[in-house]
């Protein structure tokens, strides 16, 4: 007799099937074992987090074990079972690891390869080739593309969260329902009493402080005290929630006719405005994308307004930037005045508010939703459709799409869908957000996802105190170095990349289906060498982890003081100077109810999950090879060094920038 010792590890988070009837078959190069009911005595095996051992005796040697088959047969009631991994110790003493990390559903069979990553050209036997083919065939019928809105990136074909495959649903129901989180946020922040007069205005700026009772966030409190200062306004273009809009101004656009005489009093170097531009001291933020977007009309009793402003900024002799001119529309003229820092205080304050309100809308819909959530879902769906679990790129990327399809599906239903929570507080709710994404997709490019190239394209390489750029570059390089190590382990030459039919199919699926073959997007349809593969995989990981962290987890910091970040405006943009008063500004800002919904959203979306996995943490052991484990350890050391540098830089700062510290960057878009 030949004895094989089988170790089975059950999931930690959800109940994983104590009474499941689990059958196991070992498939070797010589023959298969008989099906074995592992828990035949119902010893209460397979409890949450359990690691159980079983001996399987066979009359003849099975040869080299190639596959493990698991089957979950219905016993009394439906009882799905989650398996983390299976280990098999052969009679010769060799131990093989079979990563699973999947649900084994009633009356379905799951077939596992051992944990050694293999490219398609590495498989030589017909058995392994057929297993690979069947796995992808099944996945393509399970993970189907669907267009949620015209002109959007494609999403998963599911009408509701419960229709998603069990393997990509959340491992806990806690904290994943937007409606519940909103209600919880409003309770935790003590906002219930303000919801009673939903559409009533606040009395004055000090009145907004009432909703800060429960807040103990240093950045939020600093912002509350200093929000009117031009420095704080400008600082947010660099290190706030939306640090991607600012550009170096190389030439003033004709639609923004700022003259030297208008801003001369702001310029400290005794140069003309044109000379300051040539010297690289002028920056611009243009919200042209907001032009002609439909404002929220879901509430007939409250008019809501938006604008498409342009803001000019100046780097002074202390290397700090400050706003020097704001135009609230794209068409200059008598009804589109250029507001200046020496205007009446209310005029200048209101102009800055309009910029911040527009920034909020673009941030939520384009920077956050489109460029992190939706694009990460595209990568995730294509991954499941085109790469089997044994592929090294699947093993590398799977931690970085964890819960992404699930959170997006929930979001389409509860947050941004018709009559959903997004409509309650935001000026681009009710359809404007869809228009913004559709508009942004027309200029969305693959190259803009390459972080260093995006910084270079904006001309922002050398402005001091741009911590988003500095920390982002460090994290990008750490991720890229890790990806390079992994790619070089499995791809020994450029030819190996070209011959990998699965990776080529993955890239093609992203471009042709996920991004709907946008002619101007620049998404590659194939990869020719290892350098291109490294960049592609770095984009996927960085977008899902660092980029999402940079634009998501600061929302409560920067958006909770409503005058600094109005989610909607209830008065139209001023068409002349001298009309703004404090009362007019208060009437323009969101009412009490919309303020509370806005705060609830910011609070809920800025929180880490209870079981969050941060950059460099790989609790699911998809890789088993020692060279990869060594690369992971090297990667973690690099990330730790980035954390150390950021902590040292932040010491003593009133506004420390922590959003791109690797210990605060979740692996995936999961909230």
C-alpha positions in Angstrom: 0.0 0.0 0.0 1.1 3.6 -0.7 0.1 6.3 1.8 -0.5 9.9 0.8 -1.0 12.4 3.6 -3.4 15.2 2.7 -3.6 18.5 4.6 -6.7 20.7 4.0 -7.0 24.3 5.1 -10.4 25.9 5.4 -11.2 29.6 5.1 -10.9 32.0 8.0 -13.6 34.6 7.4 -16.9 33.1 6.5 -18.5 29.9 7.8 -16.9 27.4 5.4 -19.1 24.2 5.5 -18.7 22.1 8.6 -21.2 19.5 7.2 -20.0 19.6 3.7 -19.3 16.2 2.1 -15.8 16.7 0.6 -14.5 14.1 -1.8 -10.9 14.2 -3.0 -9.2 12.5 -5.9 -5.4 12.5 -6.6 -4.5 12.5 -10.3 -1.0 11.2 -11.0 0.9 10.6 -14.2 0.3 6.8 -13.8 -3.3 6.7 -12.5 -5.9 8.3 -10.3 -6.8 7.4 -6.7 -10.3 6.4 -5.8 -12.6 9.2 -4.7 -12.2 9.6 -0.9 -14.7 11.1 1.4 -12.4 13.1 3.6 -14.8 13.7 6.5 -16.6 10.4 6.2 -17.0 10.1 9.9 -18.3 13.7 10.2 -15.7 14.7 12.8 -16.8 18.3 12.5 -13.9 18.9 10.1 -13.5 22.0 8.0 -14.6 24.5 10.6 -13.6 28.1 10.0 -9.8 28.4 9.9 -9.2 24.7 10.5 -6.3 22.8 9.1 -7.2 19.1 8.9 -5.0 16.1 8.0 -6.1 12.8 6.3 -4.2 9.7 5.2 -5.2 8.2 1.8 -4.0 4.7 1.0 -3.8 3.4 -2.5 -2.8 0.0 -3.8 -0.4 1.2 -6.5 1.9 4.2 -6.9 0.1 7.0 -8.7 3.3 8.5 -10.2 3.9 12.2 -10.0 0.8 14.0 -8.7 -0.4 16.5 -11.3 -3.9 17.4 -10.2 -6.1 17.3 -7.1 -9.8 17.1 -7.6 -12.2 18.3 -4.9 -16.0 17.7 -5.0 -18.6 19.0 -2.6 -21.7 16.9 -2.6 -24.9 18.1 -1.1 -25.6 16.3 2.2 -28.8 17.6 3.8 -28.7 21.3 3.0 -26.7 23.4 0.5 -23.4 24.0 2.2 -20.7 25.7 0.1 -17.2 25.2 1.4 -14.2 27.5 1.1 -10.7 25.9 0.7 -7.5 27.9 1.1 -5.1 25.2 0.1 -4.3 21.5 0.0 -0.9 19.9 0.6 -0.1 16.4 -0.4 2.8 14.4 1.1 3.8 11.6 -1.2 5.1 8.2 -0.1 8.6 9.4 -1.2 8.4 12.2 1.3 7.9 15.0 -1.2 5.3 17.7 -0.2 3.3 19.4 -2.9 1.2 22.6 -2.4 -2.0 23.1 -4.2 -3.3 26.7 -3.7 -7.1 27.0 -4.0 -8.5 30.1 -2.3 -11.9 29.3 -3.9 -15.4 28.2 -2.9 -16.2 24.6 -3.6 -19.9 24.8 -4.5 -22.4 22.0 -4.0 -22.2 19.3 -6.7 -19.4 21.0 -8.5 -15.8 19.8 -8.9 -12.8 22.0 -8.5 -9.5 20.8 -10.1 -6.2 22.2 -8.7 -2.7 22.4 -10.1 0.2 22.4 -7.8 1.5 25.8 -6.8 4.4 26.1 -9.1 3.6 28.8 -11.7 3.6 27.7 -15.3 3.3 29.6 -18.6 1.2 27.9 -21.3 4.2 26.8 -23.2 5.6 25.1 -20.1 2.8 22.5 -20.1 3.8 19.4 -22.1 1.3 16.7 -21.2 -2.2 16.6 -22.7 -3.7 16.3 -19.3 -2.3 19.6 -18.1 -3.1 21.4 -21.4 -6.7 20.2 -21.3 -7.1 21.3 -17.6 -5.8 24.7 -18.6 -8.2 24.9 -21.5 -11.2 23.8 -19.5 -10.5 26.2 -16.7 -10.5 29.2 -19.1 -13.5 27.9 -21.0 -15.5 27.8 -17.7 -14.2 31.2 -16.6 -15.3 32.9 -19.9 -18.8 31.7 -19.4 -18.8 32.9 -15.7 -17.0 36.3 -16.2 -18.8 38.0 -19.1 -18.4 41.6 -20.3 -21.3 44.1 -20.2 -21.7 47.8 -20.9 -23.3 49.4 -17.9 -23.5 52.8 -19.6 -22.7 53.8 -23.2 -19.1 55.0 -23.5 -18.0 53.5 -20.2 -15.4 50.9 -19.7 -17.0 47.5 -19.8 -18.0 45.9 -16.5 -19.1 42.5 -15.1 -22.3 41.1 -16.5 -24.3 41.0 -13.3 -27.5 42.9 -12.5 -27.0 42.7 -8.8 -24.3 41.8 -6.3 -25.9 38.5 -5.4 -25.4 37.4 -9.1 -21.6 37.6 -8.8 -19.6 34.4 -8.7 -19.1 33.4 -5.0 -15.3 33.6 -5.4 -15.3 37.4 -6.0 -17.9 38.3 -3.4 -16.9 39.9 -0.1 -15.7 37.5 2.6 -17.9 39.4 5.1 -21.2 41.2 4.8 -20.0 43.7 7.4 -19.3 47.2 6.2 -20.1 46.6 2.5 -23.5 48.1 2.2 -23.4 51.8 1.3 -26.8 52.6 2.6 -26.0 51.0 6.0 -22.7 52.8 6.1 -24.3 56.2 5.4 -26.7 55.7 8.2 -24.0 54.6 10.5 -21.8 57.5 9.5 -24.6 60.0 10.2 -25.2 58.4 13.6 -21.5 58.3 14.5 -20.9 61.9 13.5 -23.9 63.0 15.4 -25.7 64.4 12.4 -29.2 63.1 13.0 -30.4 66.3 14.5 -29.4 68.3 11.4 -31.3 66.0 9.0 -34.7 67.2 10.5 -34.5 70.4 8.5 -33.2 68.8 5.4 -33.5 71.7 2.9 -32.8 74.6 5.3 -29.6 76.6 4.9 -27.0 77.0 7.6 -26.9 80.3 9.4 -23.3 81.3 8.9 -19.8 79.8 8.6 -19.6 79.2 12.3 -22.8 77.2 12.0 -20.9 74.5 10.0 -18.7 73.9 13.1 -21.6 72.2 14.8 -21.1 69.2 12.6 -17.5 68.9 13.8 -18.5 67.8 17.3 -17.4 64.2 16.6 -14.4 65.0 14.5 -10.9 64.6 16.0 -8.9 64.6 12.8 -6.0 67.0 12.8 -6.1 67.7 9.0 -9.8 68.4 9.1 -9.5 70.7 12.1 -6.6 72.6 10.5 -8.6 73.0 7.4 -11.6 74.3 9.3 -9.4 77.0 10.8 -7.4 78.0 7.7 -9.7 77.1 4.7 -10.0 80.7 3.5 -6.2 81.1 3.2 -4.9 81.1 -0.4 -2.0 78.8 0.6 -4.4 76.1 1.9 -6.5 76.5 -1.2 -3.5 76.0 -3.5 -1.9 73.3 -1.4 -4.9 71.0 -2.2 -4.0 71.0 -5.9 -0.7 69.3 -4.9 -1.6 67.0 -2.0 -5.4 67.0 -1.6 -7.9 64.4 -2.8 -7.4 65.4 -6.4 -3.7 66.1 -7.0 -3.8 65.4 -10.7 -5.4 68.5 -12.2 -2.6 71.0 -11.9 -0.3 71.7 -14.9 2.6 74.0 -15.6 1.3 76.8 -17.7 3.5 77.3 -20.8 1.1 79.6 -22.5 -2.1 81.4 -21.4 -5.1 80.0 -23.3 -7.0 82.6 -25.3 -10.2 81.7 -23.3 -8.5 83.0 -20.1 -7.4 86.5 -20.9 -5.4 87.3 -17.7 -3.2 90.4 -18.2 0.0 91.4 -16.4 -1.8 94.5 -15.0 -4.4 92.3 -13.3 -1.9 90.2 -11.4 1.2 92.4 -11.2 0.6 93.0 -7.4 1.0 89.2 -6.9 4.3 88.8 -8.7 7.3 89.0 -6.5 10.2 88.8 -8.9 9.7 92.1 -10.7 9.0 90.1 -13.9 6.1 90.4 -16.3 3.4 87.7 -16.3 4.8 86.5 -19.6 8.3 86.3 -18.2 7.0 84.4 -15.1 5.4 81.9 -17.5 8.7 81.4 -19.4 10.5 81.0 -16.1 8.2 78.2 -15.1 6.6 79.9 -12.2 2.9 79.9 -13.4 0.6 76.9 -13.1 -3.0 76.3 -14.3 -6.0 74.2 -13.4 -8.7 74.0 -16.0 -12.1 72.3 -15.4 -13.1 72.4 -19.1 -14.5 68.9 -18.7 -17.3 70.4 -16.6 -18.7 72.6 -19.4 -22.2 71.6 -20.6 -22.6 68.9 -17.9 -26.2 68.6 -16.7 -26.6 69.7 -13.1 -28.6 67.6 -10.7 -32.4 68.0 -11.2 -33.6 65.1 -9.1 -35.0 67.4 -6.4 -37.6 69.8 -8.0 -37.6 72.0 -4.8 -33.9 72.7 -4.9 -32.0 74.2 -7.9 -28.4 73.1 -8.2 -25.6 74.7 -10.3 -22.2 73.9 -11.6 -19.4 75.7 -13.4 -16.3 75.0 -15.5 -13.7 77.3 -13.9 -10.1 78.0 -14.8 -7.6 78.9 -12.0 -4.1 80.5 -12.4 -1.5 79.9 -9.7 1.9 81.5 -9.0 5.0 80.0 -7.4 6.3 82.8 -5.2 9.8 83.5 -4.0 9.3 81.0 -1.1 8.5 78.3 -3.7 4.9 78.2 -2.4 2.0 78.4 -4.9 -0.9 80.7 -4.5 -4.0 81.5 -6.7 -3.8 84.7 -8.6 -6.7 84.6 -11.0 -10.0 82.7 -11.3 -12.5 82.7 -14.2 -15.7 80.7 -13.5 -16.5 79.7 -17.1 -14.8 78.7 -20.4 -16.1 81.7 -22.3 -14.5 85.1 -21.4 -16.5 88.3 -21.6 -18.5 90.8 -19.7 -20.5 88.1 -17.9 -17.4 86.1 -17.0 -15.2 88.3 -14.9 -11.7 87.3 -13.8 -11.6 87.2 -10.0 -8.4 88.3 -8.2 -7.0 88.1 -4.7 -7.4 91.8 -4.2 -11.2 91.7 -4.9 -13.7 92.1 -2.1 -13.3 89.2 0.3 -16.6 87.6 -0.5 -16.0 87.8 -4.2 -12.7 86.0 -3.9 -13.9 83.5 -1.4 -16.9 82.6 -3.5 -14.7 82.2 -6.6 -12.5 79.8 -4.8 -15.5 77.8 -3.6 -16.6 77.4 -7.1 -13.2 76.0 -8.0 -13.3 73.6 -5.1 -16.9 72.5 -5.9 -15.9 71.7 -9.5 -12.8 69.9 -8.3 -15.0 67.7 -6.1 -17.2 66.7 -9.0 -14.2 65.9 -11.3 -12.4 64.1 -8.5 -15.4 61.8 -7.7 -16.3 60.9 -11.2 -13.1 60.9 -13.2 -10.1 60.8 -11.0 -11.7 58.3 -8.5 -14.5 56.4 -10.2 -13.2 56.1 -13.8 -9.4 56.1 -13.3 -9.2 53.7 -10.3 -12.5 51.7 -9.8 -13.6 51.2 -13.4 -10.2 50.5 -15.0 -9.3 48.1 -12.2 -12.5 46.2 -12.8 -11.5 45.9 -16.5 -8.2 44.4 -15.6 -9.9 42.0 -13.1 -12.5 40.7 -15.5 -9.9 40.1 -18.3 -7.6 38.4 -15.7 -10.3 35.8 -14.9 -11.2 35.3 -18.5 -7.8 34.8 -19.9 -5.3 33.7 -17.3 -5.6 30.3 -15.4 -4.7 30.1 -11.8 -1.4 28.5 -12.6 -0.2 31.4 -14.6 2.4 33.6 -12.8 0.7 36.8 -13.8 -2.6 35.6 -12.4 -0.8 34.8 -9.1 0.8 38.2 -9.1 -2.3 40.3 -9.9 -5.1 38.4 -8.1 -4.4 40.1 -4.7 -4.7 43.5 -6.4 -8.3 42.9 -7.7 -9.5 41.5 -4.4 -13.2 42.7 -4.0 -12.9 45.2 -6.8 -15.6 43.7 -9.0 -17.8 43.3 -5.9 -17.4 46.9 -4.6 -18.1 48.2 -8.1 -21.2 46.1 -8.5 -22.5 47.3 -5.2 -21.6 50.9 -6.2 -23.5 50.7 -9.4 -26.6 49.6 -7.5 -26.4 51.6 -4.3 -24.1 54.6 -5.0 -24.1 55.8 -8.6 -27.1 54.1 -10.1 -30.4 55.8 -10.9 -32.1 57.2 -7.7 -29.1 56.0 -5.6 -27.2 57.7 -2.8 -25.0 59.8 -5.2 -28.1 61.7 -6.3 -28.8 63.0 -2.7 -25.9 65.3 -2.3 -23.9 65.9 -5.5 -24.4 68.4 -8.2 -23.5 65.9 -10.9 -25.9 63.3 -9.5 -28.9 62.4 -11.6 -26.9 61.7 -14.7 -24.2 64.4 -14.8 -21.7 61.9 -13.4 -22.4 59.6 -16.3 -21.8 62.5 -18.8 -18.5 63.3 -17.1 -17.2 59.7 -17.4 -18.3 59.5 -21.0 -16.5 62.8 -21.7 -13.4 61.7 -19.9 -13.2 58.4 -21.8 -12.7 60.3 -25.0 -9.3 61.5 -23.8 -8.4 58.7 -21.5 -5.1 57.1 -22.5 -3.0 54.1 -21.4 0.1 56.3 -21.1 -1.7 58.5 -18.6 -1.7 55.5 -16.2 2.1 55.4 -16.2 2.7 57.5 -13.1 6.1 59.1 -14.0 5.0 59.8 -17.5 1.8 61.5 -16.2 3.9 63.7 -13.9 6.2 64.6 -16.8 3.3 65.4 -19.2 1.9 67.8 -16.6 5.2 69.6 -16.3 5.2 69.0 -12.5 8.6 67.4 -12.1 10.3 70.1 -10.0 7.7 72.0 -8.0 8.6 71.7 -4.3 6.3 70.1 -1.7 4.4 68.1 -4.3 4.4 65.1 -2.0 1.9 63.2 -4.2 4.5 63.2 -6.9 7.5 62.4 -4.6 5.8 59.6 -2.7 4.1 58.3 -5.8 7.4 58.0 -7.7 8.9 56.1 -4.8 6.0 53.6 -4.6 5.9 53.3 -8.4 9.6 52.3 -8.4 9.2 49.8 -5.6 6.3 48.1 -7.4 8.1 48.2 -10.7 11.2 46.6 -9.2 9.2 43.8 -7.7 7.3 43.2 -10.9 10.6 43.2 -12.8 11.9 40.5 -10.4 8.8 38.3 -11.0 8.8 38.8 -14.7 12.5 37.8 -15.0 11.9 34.6 -13.0 9.3 33.3 -15.5 10.2 35.1 -18.7 13.8 34.5 -19.6 13.7 36.5 -22.9 11.4 38.8 -24.9 10.5 35.8 -27.1 8.9 34.1 -24.1 6.6 37.1 -23.7 5.6 36.9 -27.4 5.0 33.2 -27.2 2.8 33.4 -24.2 -0.6 33.2 -25.8 -2.5 33.7 -22.6 -0.8 37.0 -21.6 -1.4 38.2 -25.2 -5.1 37.2 -25.0 -5.3 39.0 -21.6 -3.9 42.3 -23.0 -6.1 42.0 -26.1 -9.2 41.4 -24.0 -8.5 44.6 -22.0 -8.1 46.7 -25.1 -10.7 45.3 -27.5 -13.5 44.5 -25.0 -12.8 46.1 -21.6 -11.8 49.5 -23.1 -14.0 48.9 -26.2 -11.1 49.3 -28.6 -10.8 53.1 -28.2 -8.7 54.2 -31.2 -7.0 57.0 -29.3 -6.6 55.3 -26.0 -3.2 53.7 -26.8 -4.0 50.5 -24.8 -1.8 47.8 -26.3 -3.3 44.9 -28.1 -0.2 42.8 -27.7 3.1 42.9 -25.8 6.5 42.5 -27.6 9.0 42.3 -24.8 9.6 42.0 -21.1 9.9 45.8 -20.6 6.4 46.3 -21.9 5.0 43.5 -19.7 6.7 45.0 -16.7 5.2 48.4 -17.3 1.7 46.9 -18.0 1.7 44.9 -14.7 3.1 47.9 -12.8 0.2 50.0 -14.1 -2.3 47.4 -12.9 -0.9 47.1 -9.4 -0.1 50.9 -8.9 -3.6 51.9 -10.1 -5.4 49.5 -7.9 -3.3 50.2 -4.8 -1.4 53.5 -4.7 -3.4 55.6 -7.1 -6.7 54.6 -5.4 -5.3 55.2 -2.0 -4.1 58.7 -3.0 -7.5 59.8 -4.3 -9.8 57.9 -1.9 -8.6 57.9 1.7 -8.2 61.6 2.1 -11.8 62.4 1.4 -12.8 62.9 5.0 -9.7 65.0 5.6 -10.3 67.4 2.8 -14.0 67.2 2.1 -15.6 67.3 5.6 -15.3 71.1 6.1 -18.1 71.9 3.7 -17.1 75.5 2.8 -13.8 74.1 1.5 -15.5 71.4 -0.6 -19.1 72.0 -1.5 -20.6 68.9 -3.2 -23.2 71.2 -4.8 -24.0 74.9 -5.2 -27.6 76.2 -4.8 -26.9 79.6 -6.5 -25.6 80.2 -10.0 -22.0 81.3 -10.5 -21.7 85.1 -10.2 -21.6 87.0 -13.5 -20.2 90.2 -12.0 -18.1 91.3 -9.1 -19.5 93.0 -6.0 -22.7 91.0 -5.6 -21.4 88.3 -3.2 -22.1 88.7 0.5 -21.7 86.3 3.3 -25.5 85.5 3.2 -25.3 84.9 -0.5 -22.4 82.5 0.0 -24.3 80.6 2.7 -27.3 80.3 0.5 -25.0 79.0 -2.3 -23.6 76.2 -0.1 -25.3 72.9 0.4 -28.3 72.8 2.8 -28.2 70.9 6.1 -29.5 67.6 4.6 -27.1 67.5 1.7 -24.2 68.5 4.0 -25.0 65.5 6.2 -25.2 63.1 3.3 -21.9 64.5 1.9 -20.2 64.0 5.3 -21.6 60.5 5.6 -20.3 59.5 2.2 -16.8 61.0 2.9 -16.6 59.2 6.3 -17.8 55.8 4.9 -15.6 55.9 1.8 -12.4 57.0 3.7 -12.3 54.1 6.1 -10.2 51.0 5.8 -11.9 47.6 5.9 -11.6 45.5 9.0 -9.6 42.9 7.2 -7.6 45.3 5.0 -4.5 43.9 3.3 -1.8 46.6 2.6 0.9 46.8 0.0 3.3 43.9 0.3 0.9 41.8 2.3 0.2 38.4 0.7 -1.8 36.3 3.0 -3.0 33.9 0.2 0.0 31.9 -0.8 -0.5 31.7 -4.5 3.2 31.5 -5.2 5.2 28.6 -3.7 8.7 29.0 -5.4 11.5 30.3 -3.2 12.8 32.9 -5.8 9.4 34.6 -5.6 9.3 34.5 -1.8 12.7 36.1 -1.8 11.5 38.8 -4.3 8.5 39.5 -2.0 10.8 40.0 1.0 13.0 42.3 -1.0 9.8 44.2 -2.0 8.6 44.5 1.6 12.0 46.0 2.6 11.8 48.6 -0.1 8.3 49.5 0.9 9.4 49.8 4.6 12.1 52.2 3.5 9.6 54.4 1.7 7.4 54.4 4.9 10.5 55.5 6.9 11.3 58.3 4.5 7.7 59.6 4.5 7.5 59.5 8.3 10.7 61.5 8.6 9.5 64.1 6.1 6.1 64.5 7.8 7.5 65.2 11.3 6.3 68.6 12.6 4.1 69.4 9.6 0.7 70.9 10.1 -0.6 69.0 7.1 1.4 65.7 7.0 1.0 63.8 3.7 0.4 60.1 4.5 -1.9 58.9 1.7 1.0 57.2 -0.3 2.7 55.7 2.7 2.8 52.0 1.8 1.6 50.9 5.2 -1.6 52.9 4.4 -2.0 51.7 0.8 -4.5 48.8 0.5 -3.6 46.2 -2.1 -6.8 46.7 -4.1 -9.8 48.9 -4.8 -12.1 47.4 -2.2 -14.0 50.4 -0.9 
